[in-house]
Amino acid sequence: MAVTVRELERIRRDGLKALKEELGVEGMIKFIQMYSDGKGNYTEERREILKDLNKKELQDFLREELN
């Protein structure tokens, strides 16, 4: 099952919201740091994730986030 960039972003946003509500900002940051081991190539992975994102989708996403 393919997951769209928009779906991944919603999952990320909902996850961060849940962590913040449950742990508070400091707890959320500490939790995320525990799982951020810094391995891999972020640039290559990001290009692969965003390769199908077009300008319209990006504009729509930014409008949603800024409102």
MIFI-636770 format. One record per residue: residue in one letter; x, y, z of N, C-alpha, C, O in turn. Coordinates in Angstrom, 1 decimal. Layout:
BEGIN
 segu  neast nnorth    nup caeast canorth   caup  ceast cnorth    cup  oeast onorth    oup
    A      X      Y      Z      X       Y      Z      X      Y      Z      X      Y      Z
...
// end
This chain:
BEGIN
 segu  neast nnorth    nup caeast canorth   caup  ceast cnorth    cup  oeast onorth    oup
    M    0.8   -1.2    0.0    0.0     0.0    0.0    0.9    1.2    0.0    1.7    1.4    0.9
    A    0.7    2.1   -1.0    1.5     3.3   -1.1    0.9    4.4   -0.2   -0.3    4.6   -0.1
    V    1.7    5.1    0.5    1.3     6.2    1.3    1.7    7.5    0.7    2.9    7.7    0.3
    T    0.8    8.5    0.6    1.1     9.7   -0.1    1.9   10.6    0.9    1.9   10.4    2.1
    V    2.5   11.6    0.3    3.3    12.6    1.1    2.3   13.3    2.1    2.7   13.5    3.3
    R    1.2   13.6    1.6    0.2    14.3    2.5   -0.2   13.4    3.7   -0.4   13.9    4.8
    E   -0.4   12.1    3.4   -0.8    11.2    4.5    0.4   11.1    5.5    0.2   11.0    6.7
    L    1.6   11.0    5.0    2.8    10.9    5.9    2.9   12.2    6.8    3.2   12.1    8.0
    E    2.6   13.3    6.2    2.7    14.6    6.9    1.6   14.6    8.0    1.9   15.1    9.1
    R    0.4   14.1    7.7   -0.7    14.1    8.6   -0.3   13.2    9.8   -0.5   13.6   11.0
    I    0.2   12.1    9.5    0.7    11.1   10.6    1.7   11.8   11.5    1.7   11.7   12.7
    R    2.7   12.4   10.8    3.8    13.1   11.6    3.2   14.2   12.5    3.5   14.3   13.7
    R    2.3   15.0   11.9    1.7    16.1   12.7    0.9   15.6   13.8    1.0   16.1   14.9
    D    0.0   14.6   13.6   -0.8    14.0   14.6    0.1   13.4   15.7   -0.3   13.4   16.9
    G    1.2   12.7   15.3    2.0    12.1   16.3    2.7   13.1   17.2    2.8   12.9   18.4
    L    3.2   14.2   16.6    3.8    15.2   17.4    2.8   15.9   18.3    3.1   16.2   19.5
    K    1.6   16.1   17.8    0.5    16.7   18.7    0.3   15.8   19.9    0.1   16.2   21.0
    A    0.2   14.4   19.6   -0.1    13.5   20.7    1.0   13.5   21.7    0.8   13.5   22.9
    L    2.3   13.5   21.2    3.4    13.5   22.2    3.4   14.8   23.0    3.6   14.7   24.2
    K    3.1   15.9   22.4    3.1    17.2   23.1    2.0   17.2   24.1    2.3   17.6   25.3
    E    0.9   16.7   23.8   -0.2    16.7   24.7    0.0   15.8   25.9   -0.3   16.1   27.1
    E    0.7   14.7   25.7    0.9    13.7   26.7    2.1   14.0   27.6    2.1   13.8   28.8
    L    3.2   14.4   26.9    4.5    14.6   27.6    4.9   16.0   27.8    5.8   16.3   28.6
    G    4.2   17.0   27.2    4.7    18.4   27.2    5.8   18.6   26.2    6.3   17.6   25.7
    V    6.1   19.8   26.0    7.2    20.1   25.0    8.5   19.5   25.3    9.1   18.9   24.5
    E    9.0   19.6   26.5   10.3    19.1   26.9   10.3   17.6   26.8   11.3   17.0   26.3
    G    9.2   16.9   27.3    9.2    15.5   27.2    9.1   15.0   25.8    9.8   14.0   25.4
    M    8.4   15.7   24.9    8.3    15.4   23.5    9.7   15.4   22.9   10.1   14.5   22.1
    I   10.4   16.5   23.1   11.8    16.7   22.6   12.7   15.5   23.1   13.5   15.0   22.3
    K   12.7   15.2   24.3   13.5    14.2   24.9   13.2   12.8   24.2   14.1   12.0   23.9
    F   11.9   12.6   24.1   11.4    11.3   23.4   12.0   11.2   22.0   12.5   10.2   21.6
    I   11.8   12.3   21.2   12.3    12.3   19.9   13.8   12.1   19.8   14.3   11.4   18.9
    Q   14.5   12.7   20.7   16.0    12.6   20.7   16.4   11.2   21.0   17.5   10.7   20.5
    M   15.6   10.4   21.7   16.0     9.0   22.0   16.0    8.2   20.8   16.7    7.2   20.7
    Y   15.2    8.6   19.8   15.1     7.8   18.6   15.7    8.4   17.4   15.5    7.9   16.2
    S   16.5    9.5   17.6   17.2    10.1   16.5   18.6    9.8   16.5   19.4   10.5   17.2
    D   19.0    8.7   15.9   20.4     8.2   16.0   21.3    8.8   14.9   22.5    8.6   15.0
    G   20.8    9.6   14.0   21.6    10.3   13.0   22.2    9.4   12.0   23.2    9.8   11.4
    K   21.7    8.3   11.7   22.2     7.4   10.7   21.5    7.6    9.4   20.3    8.0    9.3
    G   22.1    7.2    8.3   21.5     7.3    7.0   21.9    8.6    6.3   22.7    9.4    6.8
    N   21.3    8.8    5.1   21.5    10.0    4.3   20.2   10.7    4.2   19.4   10.4    3.3
    Y   20.0   11.7    5.0   18.8    12.5    5.1   18.4   13.1    3.7   17.3   13.1    3.3
    T   19.4   13.7    3.0   19.2    14.3    1.8   18.6   13.4    0.7   17.6   13.7    0.1
    E   19.2   12.2    0.6   18.7    11.2   -0.4   17.4   10.7    0.0   16.5   10.6   -0.8
    E   17.2   10.4    1.3   15.9    10.0    1.7   14.8   11.0    1.5   13.7   10.7    1.1
    R   15.1   12.2    1.8   14.1    13.3    1.6   13.7   13.5    0.1   12.6   13.7   -0.2
    R   14.7   13.4   -0.7   14.5    13.5   -2.2   13.5   12.4   -2.6   12.6   12.6   -3.4
    E   13.8   11.2   -2.1   12.9    10.1   -2.5   11.5   10.3   -2.0   10.5   10.0   -2.7
    I   11.4   10.7   -0.8   10.0    10.9   -0.2    9.2   12.0   -0.9    8.0   11.9   -1.1
    L    9.9   13.0   -1.3    9.3    14.2   -1.9    9.3   14.2   -3.4    8.8   15.2   -4.0
    K    9.8   13.2   -4.1   10.0    13.2   -5.5    8.7   13.4   -6.3    8.7   14.0   -7.4
    D    7.5   13.0   -5.8    6.2    13.1   -6.5    5.5   14.4   -6.0    4.3   14.6   -6.5
    L    6.0   15.1   -5.1    5.3    16.3   -4.7    5.4   17.4   -5.7    6.5   17.8   -6.2
    N    4.2   18.0   -6.1    4.3    19.0   -7.1    4.0   20.4   -6.4    3.7   20.5   -5.2
    K    4.2   21.5   -7.2    4.1    22.8   -6.6    2.7   23.1   -6.0    2.7   23.7   -4.9
    K    1.7   22.6   -6.7    0.3    22.9   -6.2    0.1   22.2   -4.8   -0.4   22.8   -3.9
    E    0.5   21.0   -4.7    0.4    20.3   -3.4    1.2   21.0   -2.3    0.7   21.1   -1.2
    L    2.4   21.4   -2.6    3.2    22.2   -1.6    2.5   23.5   -1.2    2.5   23.8    0.0
    Q    2.0   24.2   -2.2    1.3    25.4   -1.9    0.0   25.2   -1.0   -0.2   25.9    0.0
    D   -0.7   24.1   -1.3   -1.9    23.8   -0.5   -1.5   23.4    0.9   -2.2   23.8    1.8
    F   -0.5   22.6    1.0    0.0    22.2    2.3    0.4   23.4    3.2    0.0   23.5    4.3
    L    1.2   24.3    2.6    1.6    25.5    3.3    0.4   26.4    3.7    0.4   26.9    4.8
    R   -0.6   26.5    2.9   -1.8    27.3    3.2   -2.5   26.6    4.4   -2.9   27.4    5.3
    E   -2.6   25.3    4.4   -3.2    24.6    5.6   -2.4   24.8    6.8   -3.0   25.1    7.9
    E   -1.1   24.8    6.8   -0.3    24.9    8.0   -0.3   26.3    8.5   -0.2   26.5    9.7
    L   -0.3   27.3    7.6   -0.2    28.7    8.1   -1.6   29.3    8.5   -1.6   30.3    9.1
    N   -2.6   28.6    8.3   -4.0    29.1    8.7   -4.4   28.4    9.9   -5.5   28.7   10.4
// end
